[in-house]
Amino acid sequence: MQQQLISLNPDLKQLRDEGYEIEIIGGYVCIHHIPYVNSKKEVKYGKLITDITLITPTLADKPKDHTAFFVGEQPCHLTGESMSEIINLAIQNKPLTEKIIGNFYLSSKPKSGNYANFYDKFSRYISLISVAARAIEPTATARTYKPMSDDEENSVFQYYDTNSSRANIMQLNAKFKTQKIGIIGLGGTGSYILDFMAKTCVAEIHPFDGDDLKVHNAFRMPGAASADDLQARMKKVDYFEALYSKMHKGIKPHAVYITEENKHLLIGLSFVFICVDKNSVRNAIIQILLAMNIPFIDVGMGVRVIGDKLTGMTRTTVGTPEKNEHLANRISTEDTDDNDYTTNVQIAELNAFNAISAVIKWKKMVGFYQDLRHEYHSTYSLNVGEIINEETKA
């Protein structure tokens, strides 16, 4: 994927053809082996890195701005004085990716305001940074013609995650990479959770649902299923696998309902989202997960008709091997028909909201978002717009 992207973009290809050690890392373009002079007037080699925006998976946009990151010691002039004219900020030990720690934030703005392409941008920065090194050591060059490997083939995505690189949060994604996620139930909320999880770099996503995709599901889930999709009577997991595997390579569908007989399918999962309607089924799954020491989030909602309006509540409840004594008081174990959610009321936005709450909580648990409350039970009341967080960690 990396070499294909470079080959299909003339400015990136020109850098490679001229011998630069160009590499696409996540959503960044990096050139290695940039000669420079440090404060001791020694010739050293560093890296230049800038984010890349893709118009399509194989077509790069022009650079979004004129700045870049430098990896190495402070680049200096022949005198050993700092190149303060291009060093905008010293950002010692700023993680950009798992592989690269930025040290300096550079700014060299062309008269036009921005660079027309990556070749112009890198050429300019390399010229400025390397001039002193070449004066000391004439053979110092960034053009090594070294073959570069295609490391991104190990990515779980079908194309580069340039959204994270644009925000400089690639290093946070490392928190997801070893995770194997289960989603039990894809009727509504579960399908939105799948949608959000497919945009993370978790290693695997295992959706579980034994039901067919039906018309009412189309009004509760993300995207727009066609009439042909519904006519085909596909399994939900197969429909969503076909959809989300276009983006994420790790979708592992299971067209089954989780029971004691097939609980072995959960072995190896890091975390599970429970998204089922029946309380008796929910309770059985919770007991299985507790016995297997798998942490989980259980989601639920209740919707009622009051006069000519709907009101209701969504719930997000966390259970872990370390903290689960609250579950009996927070999650009902008895089935009830006194809930308009069991009919065909269309509440896609509540499904989405419930999924958002669950995924945000999971991201807090893995350390992606800051969590100051550590609540294990959260409810949202629709008619008063109130969120209540309870069962905080002792």
N, C-alpha and C positions, 0 to 999 in steps of 0.2 A: 504493500500500500504506500509506503514512504517513497520508494523509488518511482512508483507510478505517478505520484503527485508531483515529484520534482521533474520528471520527464515531460509532463503535460503542461508545465508552466514555464514559459521561455526565460523569465528572469531567474527562477530557481535553477533551471537547467544550465543557464549560462554560468552561474556560480560553480556548479558541479563540474562543468566542462572545463573551466579554467583552473581546476585543481583544488578548490576550497573544500575543506572537510565539512560539508553541509549535512545537517541531520534534522529531521522533523521529530520533535519529542513532545508527545501530547499535542497541544495547540500552539507550540512554539517552533520557530526556526532558530537553529543554533549553528554557528560556525566555530569550530575548534581551532586550536593551534594559531592564535593571533599573537604575533610577536609584539612585545612592549618593553618599556624600561621602567624599573621600579625606583623607589627613592634612594637606593644604594647604587644607582646607575648600572644595574645588572640587567641583562636581557632575559626576559621571562616569556612564558606563553600562557595566554588566557583564552577565554571564550566570549563571544558576543551572542546575545540572545534577544529575540523580539517575538511578540505574539503574532499569530497569523489568523486571518479571518477567511473562511472558505465560503464561496458563493454556492458551489456544489461540492460533493465529496472529492472532486479532482480538479477544481478550478479555484485558485486563490484570488482574493481581492487584493487591491493595492494596500500597502501598509497603512494602518489606521492613524498613525501619528509619526512624529519624527524621533521618538525616544527609543532607547535600548538599554539592556542590562549588560554589565560586564562582570565576568567571573575571574577573579585573580586579585593580585595586589593592586594598589593604587597606581594607575598609569601615569607616567611622568615624562617631562621633557629631558633633554640631554643633561641639563643642569641638576636633575634630581628633584626639581620643583613639580608640584602637582599640575596636571592638565585641568586646572580649575575652569577653563573656558568651556569644557564639555562635560565635566563632572557636576551633575545637578545635585546629587545627594549620595552620601555614603550610607549604604543599607546593609551593613555587615550581617552576614548569615541570614539573608531572607530566602526561605525556600521557594523556589519557582516550580520545580517538579521534584519527584523522588530522587532524581539523579543530580539536579543542578541547584546550587545555592548561590543566589545573586549577592554580589559585594558592592557594586556601584551602579547607580542609575544615571545614565548618560543622556545629554540633550545637545544635539547639533542640528539646528533648524535651517533648512535651505531657504534661499530667497523666495522660492515659490510657496513656502509654508509647509509643504510636505513632500515626501519622496514619491516619484511616479511608480516605482517598483522596488522589489527587494534587492535587485542587483545594485541599483543606484544607492540605496540606503546602506547596505553592507560595505560597498566599495568605499563610500565616503568615510564611514567610521574606521574601517581598517586602515585607510590612508592616514587619517589623523593619529590613530593610536600607534601605528607601526613606524612612523617616520623616524623617531629617535632610535629605535632598535636597529633599523637598517643602517643608520649612520655609524653605530658602534660595530655592528656585525652585518656586513653587506649581504651575506647569504641568508639572513633571517627572512623567512617568508611564511605566509599563511597558505600558500599554494603547494600543498604536499602531494596532491594526486593520490591520496590514500583511499582505498576502497572503503565505503561505509556500509555497515550492516543494516538490515531492515528490522530493527528491534520491535517496531510497533505491530508486527504480525502477532504478538502475544496479547494485544489489546482485546478486551471483550466487545469493543464497539466495531461496527462495520466501517466507520469513518472517524476522523479525528474529533475529539471533544474540544472545539475551539471556544465554546461558551465558558468553560472553566479557565482557559488560558487568558481570555480577554479580561476576566476579573482577577487574575493572578491567585487563583485558589486551587491550582492543580495539586499542590502538595497535600491539601486536605483530603483529596480523593483516595489517598493511600489508606485511609481508615476503613474504606469499603472493600478493598480488593480481595480480602480473604473470606468475605462473608458469602454464605450460601443461604438464600432466603426461601422460605416456604410461604405460600399464600393459599389458604384453605378456603375455597368458595370464591367464585367469580361472578356472582349475580349482579352486583352493583358496586358496593364499596371496594370489594376485592379487585375488580377490574381497574378501578382508578389507582389503587395501590400498585398494581402491576405496571400501569402507565408511568407512575413516578419512579418505580424501581428500575425500569428499563432505561432510565436516563442517568443511572448511577453505574459505577464500574464494579458492582458486586460480581463475584466470580460466577455465580449461578442463581437463577430464579426458577423455583419449582412451583407452578400453579397446580392446584388439585381441585377438580370438579368433575363429577360424573355425568352432568346434565348436558342436554343439547342447547344450542343457542336458539332462543325463541324471541318472538316479536317484542314482548314486554321488556326483555333484557336490553334491546337496542335503545330504549328510552331511558335506561338507567346507567349506561356505561359510556366511556369516552369514545370519541370518534363517531362515525356514521356507517353502520352496517348497511349494505345494499339489500334490495329485495332478493337478489340471487343468493346472497350469503345466507339469508334466513330460509329461503326455499331449500337450500342444500341440506338443512338439518345437521349441520356440523356440530361436533362437540365444542363446548365453549373453549376448552383448553387448546384445541386444534386451531380454532379461529384466531385466538389471541397469539398463539405461537407463530402462526403465519404472518400476523401483523407486526409483532414486536421483534421478531428475529430479523427484520429488515434493519434494525438499529442495534440490537444486542445479540451477541452470539451464544449467550448462556441460558436461553430459555429452555427448560426441561419439563414439558407438559405431562400431566398424569390424569387421565380420564377416569378417575375413581373418587369415591367418597372415602375419607379416612375412617377406618374402624380398627378395632383390636387385631383383626386378621391381617391387615396390610400396614400396620404402623411401622414396619421395618423400612418403609419408603421414606420415613422421616430421619432415619439414621444419617448423621453427618451434617444436618442442617445447623446453621449458626443461630437462626432466629426464625420465628413463624408468626404470621399475621392470621388471626382467626376471623373469618368474615362469613358467618352462617346465621340463618334466621332462627332455627329451632334451638331453644335453650337446652333441651336434653342432649342434642348433638353437640352443642357448644361445650357442655359440661364433660361429656365423654372425651372430647378432644383435649380439653384442659387437663384432665387426669392423665391422659397418655403423655402429654408434653411434660408435666411435672415429674412423672415417673422416669422420663428419659432425660431430665435435666436440661431441657431446651427452653430458653426464655421466649416469651411471646407477648404480643399485644392483641387483646380481644376488642373488637369494635361492635357496636350495636346502636340501634336507634328505635325510638317509638314515636309514631305519628298518629294523631287523632284528629277527627273532624269535630270542630267546635262551631256550631251554627253553619255559616257558609265559608269558613276558613279552616286552614290546617294549622295545627300547632304540634310541637313535639320536642324531642331531646335527642342529642347524639351523645355517645359515650365511648371513651377510650380508656381501657384498663390494662395495666402492665402486670405480668406475672413473671417471676424469675425463681431460680432454685433457692436464692437467698431470701426473697421476700414474696410470700404468697398467702399469708394468713388472712389478708384482707379480701381475698377473692370470694369467699362464701357470703360475705355481707354485701358485696358490690355487684355480683353477677347472679341472676336468677337461674335456677336449675329446672324450673317447671315450664312446660309449654303453655302458651295462652293464645287464644284467637282474638283477644281484645286489643288489636293493634292493626290500624289501617295500612301499615306497611306490608302486611301479608296479602293485600289486594293489589290491584294494578295502578294505584296512585303513582303518578310520575314525580319523582323527587330526586332527579339526577344531581341537583346541586347539593342536597344533603348527603348523598353518597360521596360526592367529591369532597365535601367539607370534612366528613368523617375520615376519609382516606388521608386528607392533608394533615389532620390532627395526628393520626397514627404515624405517618411517615416522619413528620417533624419530631415527634417524641422518639422514634427509633434513631433518628439522626442525632438527637441529643444523647441518647444512650451510648452511641459509638464515638461520641466526642466531636462530631462535626459542628453542631451548634452548642453554644454555651447553655448550661442548665443550672440555674440558681435555686430552683424549688425542688427538683427531683420528685415530682408528684407521680404516683402510681395509679391514680384514678382521676379522670377529668370528664366533666359533662358540659355540654352547651345547650342552653334552653332557648328555643327558637323565639318564643313570643316576647321575651324580655331581653334577648341578645346578651345573655350573661354566661360567662365561662367560669366554672368553679373547679379549682384544683384541690384535690384531697389526697390523703394517704401519702404524705411526704415522707421521704426516707429519713429514718432516725439518725 
